[in-house]
Amino acid sequence: FIAVTQPINTLAFVFDGVNYGASDFAYSAYSMVLVAVVSIFCLFILSSSDGYIGIWIALTIFMNLRVFAGLLR
């Protein structure tokens, strides 16, 4: 599971680095708060219904949302 999600993590880290390099810390902070709120909601829903698998799915949603936020900028 971790090996499959590594390309997603890589893209998220690249977009974070681009935003930090461009000194766009405000966007990074606000987008991370929004992504965290959505991900925590997904975490509660999925972990209660699917257990540990739900936690991993919620982490994957978190990283996908980070990539999407990076692409928007």
Buried (B, 14 or more C-beta within 10 A) or exposed (E): EEEEBEEBBEBBBEBBEEBEEEEEEEBBEEBBEEBBEBBEEBBEEBBEEEEEEBBBBBBBBBBBBBBBBBEEE
